[in-house]
Amino acid sequence: MTNYAEATTLNEPPRGHARIVYLGSAAPHWEVYGDYGDQNMLEEFRARTLARLILLPRNDPQFRRNQERVNKDAERERISIEWELGYAVAAEAPAVAPAATPSE
């Protein structure tokens, strides 16, 4: 008996795709759009996601914890997700420009 998931489940294609969009500083803060996949599955995922995020702005410390929970839920349901936070994510952010050299 093993305590890890079978390798075959990791290579299965996603069953759907959802976009999680930050609407702004006034509540409700979030909306979830299902792009493709089973509509019932996406509607249940949307309900669970909004229950975790609806009243949290993106700069709330609880948001990061709940974002991770949403990511795990999507992974478990095999739903690919895309976060639209309204700003560049660290991996997408441009590198810091080198310091300017003093001119003579």
NUVEX-85705 format. One record per residue: x, y, z of N, C-alpha, C, O in turn; residue in three letters. Coordinates in steps of 0.001 Angstrom, whole numbers. Each point is the difference from the previous one (the first is absolute). Layout:
<sites>
<site n_x="X" n_y="Y" n_z="Z" ca_x="X" ca_y="Y" ca_z="Z" c_x="X" c_y="Y" c_z="Z" o_x="X" o_y="Y" o_z="Z" residuo="ALA"/>
...
</sites>
This chain:
<sites>
<site n_x="844" n_y="-1183" n_z="0" ca_x="-844" ca_y="1183" ca_z="0" c_x="883" c_y="1237" c_z="0" o_x="972" o_y="90" o_z="750" residuo="MET"/>
<site n_x="-1332" n_y="870" n_z="-1611" ca_x="788" ca_y="1220" ca_z="-101" c_x="-783" c_y="1186" c_z="525" o_x="-1230" o_y="-21" o_z="40" residuo="THR"/>
<site n_x="1944" n_y="1046" n_z="360" ca_x="-620" ca_y="1212" ca_z="533" c_x="62" c_y="1162" c_z="-979" o_x="-136" o_y="1152" o_z="413" residuo="ASN"/>
<site n_x="336" n_y="-1419" n_z="-1685" ca_x="82" ca_y="1068" ca_z="-980" c_x="-939" c_y="-304" c_z="-1162" o_x="-413" o_y="-1142" o_z="-203" residuo="TYR"/>
<site n_x="88" n_y="2174" n_z="-546" ca_x="-920" ca_y="-146" ca_z="-1123" c_x="682" c_y="-750" c_z="-1141" o_x="1220" o_y="56" o_z="-157" residuo="ALA"/>
<site n_x="-2010" n_y="-740" n_z="-615" ca_x="522" ca_y="-700" ca_z="-1169" c_x="539" c_y="1016" c_z="-1008" o_x="-570" o_y="1079" o_z="-156" residuo="GLU"/>
<site n_x="1644" n_y="-1414" n_z="-515" ca_x="607" ca_y="908" ca_z="-964" c_x="-934" c_y="278" c_z="-1177" o_x="100" o_y="1057" o_z="-623" residuo="ALA"/>
<site n_x="-1006" n_y="-1986" n_z="307" ca_x="-888" ca_y="196" ca_z="-1146" c_x="-952" c_y="1169" c_z="213" o_x="-402" o_y="638" o_z="-972" residuo="THR"/>
<site n_x="29" n_y="-339" n_z="2211" ca_x="-930" ca_y="1102" ca_z="235" c_x="656" c_y="1351" c_z="-242" o_x="-696" o_y="983" o_z="-254" residuo="THR"/>
<site n_x="2011" n_y="-914" n_z="328" ca_x="687" ca_y="1267" ca_z="-204" c_x="33" c_y="409" c_z="-1466" o_x="128" o_y="1185" o_z="-307" residuo="LEU"/>
<site n_x="-241" n_y="-2150" n_z="-603" ca_x="121" ca_y="298" ca_z="-1422" c_x="-1346" c_y="158" c_z="-692" o_x="-39" o_y="163" o_z="-1220" residuo="ASN"/>
<site n_x="-1050" n_y="-207" n_z="1949" ca_x="-1313" ca_y="132" ca_z="-612" c_x="-257" c_y="1462" c_z="-343" o_x="432" o_y="894" o_z="728" residuo="GLU"/>
<site n_x="-1132" n_y="-644" n_z="-1832" ca_x="-279" ca_y="1386" ca_z="-385" c_x="-1021" c_y="628" c_z="941" o_x="-756" o_y="-713" o_z="660" residuo="PRO"/>
<site n_x="731" n_y="2040" n_z="-595" ca_x="-980" ca_y="657" ca_z="872" c_x="-1422" c_y="-254" c_z="-497" o_x="-238" o_y="-139" o_z="-1200" residuo="PRO"/>
<site n_x="-699" n_y="82" n_z="2145" ca_x="-1407" ca_y="-199" ca_z="-342" c_x="-713" c_y="1311" c_z="-255" o_x="-1141" o_y="4" o_z="-463" residuo="ARG"/>
<site n_x="1789" n_y="1101" n_z="755" ca_x="-604" ca_y="1311" ca_z="-209" c_x="1020" c_y="1096" c_z="270" o_x="1122" o_y="-265" o_z="430" residuo="GLY"/>
<site n_x="-1534" n_y="1492" n_z="-689" ca_x="875" ca_y="1152" ca_z="236" c_x="-827" c_y="1128" c_z="591" o_x="-1122" o_y="258" o_z="-436" residuo="HIS"/>
<site n_x="1685" n_y="409" n_z="1431" ca_x="-688" ca_y="1126" ca_z="639" c_x="951" c_y="1176" c_z="123" o_x="1196" o_y="-173" o_z="236" residuo="ALA"/>
<site n_x="-1745" n_y="1375" n_z="-398" ca_x="749" ca_y="1233" ca_z="216" c_x="-552" c_y="643" c_z="1264" o_x="-1211" o_y="177" o_z="136" residuo="ARG"/>
<site n_x="2102" n_y="171" n_z="787" ca_x="-375" ca_y="654" ca_z="1248" c_x="483" c_y="1441" c_z="-106" o_x="1203" o_y="255" o_z="-63" residuo="ILE"/>
<site n_x="-2141" n_y="682" n_z="43" ca_x="301" ca_y="1394" ca_z="-318" c_x="-253" c_y="877" c_z="1219" o_x="-1054" o_y="-83" o_z="632" residuo="VAL"/>
<site n_x="2039" n_y="929" n_z="-309" ca_x="-139" ca_y="1002" ca_z="1055" c_x="-754" c_y="1190" c_z="-569" o_x="427" o_y="587" o_z="-995" residuo="TYR"/>
<site n_x="-1558" n_y="-221" n_z="1622" ca_x="-858" ca_y="1069" ca_z="-509" c_x="354" c_y="1375" c_z="546" o_x="-349" o_y="1011" o_z="-610" residuo="LEU"/>
<site n_x="1026" n_y="-954" n_z="1733" ca_x="375" ca_y="1293" ca_z="559" c_x="-195" c_y="44" c_z="1498" o_x="-325" o_y="-1005" o_z="633" residuo="GLY"/>
<site n_x="529" n_y="2187" n_z="-75" ca_x="8" ca_y="134" ca_z="1456" c_x="-1391" c_y="4" c_z="616" o_x="-118" o_y="-173" o_z="1213" residuo="SER"/>
<site n_x="-938" n_y="364" n_z="-1995" ca_x="-1358" ca_y="-35" ca_z="546" c_x="-556" c_y="-1409" c_z="-106" o_x="130" o_y="-651" o_z="-1036" residuo="ALA"/>
<site n_x="-756" n_y="179" n_z="2119" ca_x="-551" ca_y="-1364" ca_z="7" c_x="-1193" c_y="-71" c_z="-940" o_x="-722" o_y="991" o_z="-111" residuo="ALA"/>
<site n_x="474" n_y="-2093" n_z="-565" ca_x="790" ca_y="-1229" ca_z="18" c_x="1313" c_y="195" c_z="-770" o_x="48" o_y="684" o_z="-1022" residuo="PRO"/>
<site n_x="991" n_y="-1296" n_z="1539" ca_x="1332" ca_y="214" ca_z="-549" c_x="337" c_y="-919" c_z="-1167" o_x="896" o_y="314" o_z="-783" residuo="HIS"/>
<site n_x="-1597" n_y="-1452" n_z="644" ca_x="410" ca_y="-1048" ca_z="-932" c_x="-1156" c_y="-476" c_z="-860" o_x="-1166" o_y="106" o_z="380" residuo="TRP"/>
<site n_x="1512" n_y="-634" n_z="-1550" ca_x="-950" ca_y="-713" ca_z="-842" c_x="741" c_y="-1175" c_z="-624" o_x="1196" o_y="84" o_z="-281" residuo="GLU"/>
<site n_x="-1915" n_y="-1174" n_z="70" ca_x="581" ca_y="-1211" ca_z="-588" c_x="-751" c_y="-282" c_z="-1293" o_x="-1226" o_y="-110" o_z="-2" residuo="VAL"/>
<site n_x="1965" n_y="-8" n_z="-1095" ca_x="-583" ca_y="-288" ca_z="-1306" c_x="479" c_y="-1371" c_z="-464" o_x="1203" o_y="-262" o_z="-24" residuo="TYR"/>
<site n_x="-2126" n_y="-606" n_z="-340" ca_x="344" ca_y="-1304" ca_z="-555" c_x="151" c_y="121" c_z="-1504" o_x="-957" o_y="354" o_z="-689" residuo="GLY"/>
<site n_x="2144" n_y="-643" n_z="165" ca_x="241" ca_y="136" ca_z="-1435" c_x="-422" c_y="-1237" c_z="-776" o_x="-602" o_y="121" o_z="-1066" residuo="ASP"/>
<site n_x="905" n_y="-1307" n_z="1579" ca_x="-454" ca_y="-1225" ca_z="-654" c_x="-59" c_y="-1110" c_z="1038" o_x="610" o_y="99" o_z="1064" residuo="TYR"/>
<site n_x="-1341" n_y="-1147" n_z="-1378" ca_x="-146" ca_y="-1139" ca_z="899" c_x="-1448" c_y="-178" c_z="416" o_x="-877" o_y="755" o_z="-420" residuo="GLY"/>
<site n_x="639" n_y="-1752" n_z="1242" ca_x="-1339" ca_y="-300" ca_z="497" c_x="-512" c_y="1173" c_z="828" o_x="622" o_y="382" o_z="991" residuo="ASP"/>
<site n_x="-1753" n_y="187" n_z="-1395" ca_x="-525" ca_y="1192" ca_z="668" c_x="-385" c_y="-252" c_z="1451" o_x="178" o_y="883" o_z="839" residuo="GLN"/>
<site n_x="-701" n_y="-2062" n_z="-523" ca_x="-349" ca_y="-313" ca_z="1392" c_x="1243" c_y="-47" c_z="876" o_x="4" o_y="535" o_z="1109" residuo="ASN"/>
<site n_x="1049" n_y="-1173" n_z="-1604" ca_x="1253" ca_y="-76" ca_z="742" c_x="579" c_y="1401" c_z="218" o_x="461" o_y="324" o_z="1095" residuo="MET"/>
<site n_x="-489" n_y="503" n_z="-2146" ca_x="537" ca_y="1351" ca_z="108" c_x="-843" c_y="870" c_z="926" o_x="544" o_y="845" o_z="711" residuo="LEU"/>
<site n_x="-1860" n_y="-1035" n_z="-705" ca_x="-865" ca_y="780" ca_z="889" c_x="253" c_y="-370" c_z="1463" o_x="-1" o_y="875" o_z="865" residuo="GLU"/>
<site n_x="216" n_y="-2163" n_z="-582" ca_x="335" ca_y="-419" ca_z="1366" c_x="1357" c_y="557" c_z="416" o_x="163" o_y="448" o_z="1135" residuo="GLU"/>
<site n_x="817" n_y="-472" n_z="-2049" ca_x="1315" ca_y="566" ca_z="292" c_x="-125" c_y="1495" c_z="248" o_x="626" o_y="525" o_z="921" residuo="PHE"/>
<site n_x="-1424" n_y="171" n_z="-1729" ca_x="-217" ca_y="1436" ca_z="154" c_x="-585" c_y="310" c_z="1373" o_x="433" o_y="943" o_z="662" residuo="ARG"/>
<site n_x="-1417" n_y="-1732" n_z="-233" ca_x="-626" ca_y="235" ca_z="1311" c_x="1015" c_y="-171" c_z="1130" o_x="37" o_y="805" o_z="930" residuo="ALA"/>
<site n_x="787" n_y="-1855" n_z="-1010" ca_x="1018" ca_y="-225" ca_z="1038" c_x="1042" c_y="1114" c_z="-11" o_x="433" o_y="457" o_z="1058" residuo="ARG"/>
<site n_x="-31" n_y="-20" n_z="-2243" ca_x="1013" ca_y="1047" ca_z="-121" c_x="-515" c_y="1328" c_z="550" o_x="696" o_y="674" o_z="759" residuo="THR"/>
<site n_x="-1910" n_y="-304" n_z="-1142" ca_x="-548" ca_y="1266" ca_z="486" c_x="-235" c_y="-31" c_z="1507" o_x="115" o_y="1029" o_z="666" residuo="LEU"/>
<site n_x="-443" n_y="-2196" n_z="-127" ca_x="-164" ca_y="-105" ca_z="1450" c_x="1311" c_y="327" c_z="716" o_x="-10" o_y="533" o_z="1109" residuo="ALA"/>
<site n_x="1130" n_y="-852" n_z="-1741" ca_x="1307" ca_y="278" ca_z="608" c_x="486" c_y="1424" c_z="-245" o_x="739" o_y="548" o_z="817" residuo="ARG"/>
<site n_x="-1149" n_y="61" n_z="-1942" ca_x="632" ca_y="1254" ca_z="-416" c_x="-899" c_y="1226" c_z="-14" o_x="525" o_y="1113" o_z="36" residuo="LEU"/>
<site n_x="-1820" n_y="-1243" n_z="-85" ca_x="-902" ca_y="1098" ca_z="-367" c_x="217" c_y="1277" c_z="808" o_x="-100" o_y="1090" o_z="-565" residuo="ILE"/>
<site n_x="388" n_y="-1178" n_z="1845" ca_x="148" ca_y="1195" ca_z="823" c_x="1455" c_y="361" c_z="297" o_x="268" o_y="886" o_z="812" residuo="LEU"/>
<site n_x="666" n_y="-1570" n_z="-1467" ca_x="1415" ca_y="260" ca_z="254" c_x="627" c_y="805" c_z="-1133" o_x="-9" o_y="-456" o_z="-1144" residuo="LEU"/>
<site n_x="549" n_y="1631" n_z="1424" ca_x="786" ca_y="687" ca_z="-1029" c_x="1332" c_y="-732" c_z="-187" o_x="420" o_y="-769" o_z="865" residuo="PRO"/>
<site n_x="226" n_y="1011" n_z="-1978" ca_x="1233" ca_y="-749" ca_z="-322" c_x="1153" c_y="308" c_z="941" o_x="952" o_y="-777" o_z="58" residuo="ARG"/>
<site n_x="-1000" n_y="1885" n_z="687" ca_x="1101" ca_y="322" ca_z="912" c_x="-266" c_y="-468" c_z="1430" o_x="801" o_y="286" o_z="890" residuo="ASN"/>
<site n_x="-1892" n_y="-990" n_z="-647" ca_x="-311" ca_y="-546" ca_z="1319" c_x="884" c_y="-1222" c_z="256" o_x="144" o_y="-830" o_z="-897" residuo="ASP"/>
<site n_x="451" n_y="685" n_z="2080" ca_x="849" ca_y="-1165" ca_z="281" c_x="-750" c_y="-1336" c_z="-155" o_x="609" o_y="-1008" o_z="-356" residuo="PRO"/>
<site n_x="-1899" n_y="997" n_z="614" ca_x="-782" ca_y="-1229" ca_z="-146" c_x="-128" c_y="-404" c_z="-1471" o_x="-213" o_y="-1175" o_z="-300" residuo="GLN"/>
<site n_x="340" n_y="2128" n_z="-608" ca_x="-132" ca_y="-297" ca_z="-1428" c_x="1032" c_y="-1020" c_z="-450" o_x="-343" o_y="-940" o_z="-718" residuo="PHE"/>
<site n_x="1605" n_y="1101" n_z="1122" ca_x="1051" ca_y="-931" ca_z="-440" c_x="-306" c_y="-1432" c_z="449" o_x="191" o_y="-947" o_z="-763" residuo="ARG"/>
<site n_x="-664" n_y="791" n_z="1997" ca_x="-347" ca_y="-1343" ca_z="479" c_x="-1156" c_y="-578" c_z="-798" o_x="32" o_y="-1168" o_z="-387" residuo="ARG"/>
<site n_x="-1043" n_y="1973" n_z="142" ca_x="-1158" ca_y="-491" ca_z="-743" c_x="318" c_y="-212" c_z="-1470" o_x="-579" o_y="-880" o_z="-637" residuo="ASN"/>
<site n_x="1489" n_y="1670" n_z="90" ca_x="425" ca_y="-212" ca_z="-1386" c_x="631" c_y="-1379" c_z="-139" o_x="-252" o_y="-703" o_z="-979" residuo="GLN"/>
<site n_x="1066" n_y="314" n_z="1946" ca_x="621" ca_y="-1326" ca_z="-33" c_x="-1061" c_y="-1098" c_z="111" o_x="101" o_y="-1035" o_z="-658" residuo="GLU"/>
<site n_x="-1110" n_y="1263" n_z="1487" ca_x="-1091" ca_y="-981" ca_z="114" c_x="-763" c_y="-142" c_z="-1314" o_x="-370" o_y="-1108" o_z="-389" residuo="ARG"/>
<site n_x="135" n_y="2224" n_z="-293" ca_x="-669" ca_y="-40" ca_z="-1304" c_x="867" c_y="-747" c_z="-1006" o_x="-513" o_y="-797" o_z="-785" residuo="VAL"/>
<site n_x="1822" n_y="1046" n_z="800" ca_x="914" ca_y="-708" ca_z="-902" c_x="-47" c_y="-1504" c_z="233" o_x="-26" o_y="-772" o_z="-959" residuo="ASN"/>
<site n_x="15" n_y="348" n_z="2216" ca_x="-50" ca_y="-1431" ca_z="314" c_x="-1334" c_y="-600" c_z="-416" o_x="-44" o_y="-1125" o_z="-497" residuo="LYS"/>
<site n_x="-1045" n_y="1864" n_z="693" ca_x="-1317" ca_y="-467" ca_z="-411" c_x="-42" c_y="-193" c_z="-1515" o_x="-509" o_y="-1010" o_z="-488" residuo="ASP"/>
<site n_x="1044" n_y="1976" n_z="-251" ca_x="35" ca_y="-102" ca_z="-1457" c_x="858" c_y="-1185" c_z="-448" o_x="-357" o_y="-703" o_z="-945" residuo="ALA"/>
<site n_x="1469" n_y="486" n_z="1612" ca_x="865" ca_y="-1129" ca_z="-342" c_x="-719" c_y="-1321" c_z="249" o_x="80" o_y="-926" o_z="-808" residuo="GLU"/>
<site n_x="-775" n_y="851" n_z="1925" ca_x="-734" ca_y="-1221" ca_z="348" c_x="-1120" c_y="-278" c_z="-1006" o_x="-254" o_y="-1156" o_z="-342" residuo="ARG"/>
<site n_x="-410" n_y="2199" n_z="-127" ca_x="-1104" ca_y="-141" ca_z="-959" c_x="488" c_y="-42" c_z="-1445" o_x="-790" o_y="-183" o_z="-925" residuo="GLU"/>
<site n_x="2108" n_y="355" n_z="738" ca_x="615" ca_y="58" ca_z="-1329" c_x="-592" c_y="1136" c_z="-832" o_x="-395" o_y="-187" o_z="-1150" residuo="ARG"/>
<site n_x="344" n_y="1370" n_z="1765" ca_x="-428" ca_y="1214" ca_z="-680" c_x="1217" c_y="908" c_z="-104" o_x="621" o_y="337" o_z="1007" residuo="ILE"/>
<site n_x="-285" n_y="55" n_z="-2232" ca_x="1098" ca_y="960" ca_z="-142" c_x="-561" c_y="1371" c_z="336" o_x="-1120" o_y="336" o_z="-387" residuo="SER"/>
<site n_x="1907" n_y="455" n_z="1111" ca_x="-482" ca_y="1315" ca_z="404" c_x="983" c_y="1078" c_z="-414" o_x="1193" o_y="-243" o_z="-178" residuo="ILE"/>
<site n_x="-1729" n_y="1429" n_z="33" ca_x="790" ca_y="1166" ca_z="-374" c_x="-427" c_y="1135" c_z="927" o_x="-1177" o_y="354" o_z="60" residuo="GLU"/>
<site n_x="2136" n_y="210" n_z="656" ca_x="-272" ca_y="1103" ca_z="914" c_x="248" c_y="1311" c_z="-716" o_x="1079" o_y="206" o_z="-556" residuo="TRP"/>
<site n_x="-2056" n_y="682" n_z="559" ca_x="166" ca_y="1352" ca_z="-527" c_x="-99" c_y="952" c_z="1185" o_x="-1089" o_y="437" o_z="373" residuo="GLU"/>
<site n_x="2248" n_y="-121" n_z="215" ca_x="53" ca_y="783" ca_z="1228" c_x="65" c_y="1507" c_z="-245" o_x="-102" o_y="778" o_z="948" residuo="LEU"/>
<site n_x="264" n_y="-365" n_z="-2171" ca_x="63" ca_y="1424" ca_z="-291" c_x="1400" c_y="580" c_z="96" o_x="173" o_y="1209" o_z="-155" residuo="GLY"/>
<site n_x="824" n_y="-2033" n_z="405" ca_x="1397" ca_y="433" ca_z="12" c_x="861" c_y="-1182" c_z="-401" o_x="-446" o_y="-1147" o_z="45" residuo="TYR"/>
<site n_x="1672" n_y="1427" n_z="-436" ca_x="904" ca_y="-1059" ca_z="-441" c_x="401" c_y="-869" c_z="1179" o_x="321" o_y="510" o_z="1074" residuo="ALA"/>
<site n_x="-340" n_y="-1808" n_z="-1271" ca_x="446" ca_y="-949" ca_z="1013" c_x="1527" c_y="11" c_z="6" o_x="617" o_y="327" o_z="-1014" residuo="VAL"/>
<site n_x="-6" n_y="-677" n_z="2132" ca_x="1461" ca_y="73" ca_z="156" c_x="739" c_y="-710" c_z="-1134" o_x="1026" o_y="496" o_z="-467" residuo="ALA"/>
<site n_x="-1525" n_y="-1644" n_z="18" ca_x="669" ca_y="-740" ca_z="-1065" c_x="-99" c_y="743" c_z="-1332" o_x="858" o_y="-159" o_z="-868" residuo="ALA"/>
<site n_x="-1908" n_y="973" n_z="707" ca_x="-192" ca_y="721" ca_z="-1247" c_x="542" c_y="1421" c_z="65" o_x="121" o_y="664" o_z="-1030" residuo="GLU"/>
<site n_x="203" n_y="-195" n_z="2224" ca_x="450" ca_y="1381" ca_z="175" c_x="1355" c_y="187" c_z="-670" o_x="835" o_y="-903" o_z="37" residuo="ALA"/>
<site n_x="-607" n_y="2050" n_z="-644" ca_x="1298" ca_y="239" ca_z="-634" c_x="1100" c_y="116" c_z="1045" o_x="-236" o_y="402" o_z="1139" residuo="PRO"/>
<site n_x="1404" n_y="-754" n_z="-1542" ca_x="1157" ca_y="80" ca_z="900" c_x="303" c_y="1465" c_z="299" o_x="-356" o_y="890" o_z="-773" residuo="ALA"/>
<site n_x="1007" n_y="-656" n_z="1884" ca_x="368" ca_y="1346" ca_z="393" c_x="1061" c_y="513" c_z="-965" o_x="964" o_y="-699" o_z="-310" residuo="VAL"/>
<site n_x="-1151" n_y="1912" n_z="-155" ca_x="953" ca_y="577" ca_z="-942" c_x="1335" c_y="234" c_z="705" o_x="23" o_y="353" o_z="1179" residuo="ALA"/>
<site n_x="1063" n_y="-542" n_z="-1878" ca_x="1301" ca_y="233" ca_z="629" c_x="176" c_y="1480" c_z="324" o_x="-575" o_y="876" o_z="-646" residuo="PRO"/>
<site n_x="1372" n_y="-637" n_z="1646" ca_x="235" ca_y="1388" ca_z="430" c_x="718" c_y="760" c_z="-1106" o_x="881" o_y="-528" o_z="-679" residuo="ALA"/>
<site n_x="-1283" n_y="1780" n_z="520" ca_x="622" ca_y="837" ca_z="-1033" c_x="1433" c_y="349" c_z="412" o_x="283" o_y="238" o_z="1174" residuo="ALA"/>
<site n_x="597" n_y="-215" n_z="-2147" ca_x="1384" ca_y="374" ca_z="282" c_x="113" c_y="1516" c_z="-37" o_x="-613" o_y="650" o_z="-847" residuo="THR"/>
<site n_x="1385" n_y="-90" n_z="1750" ca_x="147" ca_y="1468" ca_z="-1" c_x="724" c_y="460" c_z="-1252" o_x="986" o_y="-607" o_z="-418" residuo="PRO"/>
<site n_x="-1477" n_y="1672" n_z="-170" ca_x="662" ca_y="531" ca_z="-1191" c_x="1104" c_y="974" c_z="431" o_x="-67" o_y="611" o_z="1066" residuo="SER"/>
<site n_x="1064" n_y="-490" n_z="-1912" ca_x="1148" ca_y="849" ca_z="324" c_x="-217" c_y="1413" c_z="-393" o_x="876" o_y="839" o_z="207" residuo="GLU"/>
</sites>
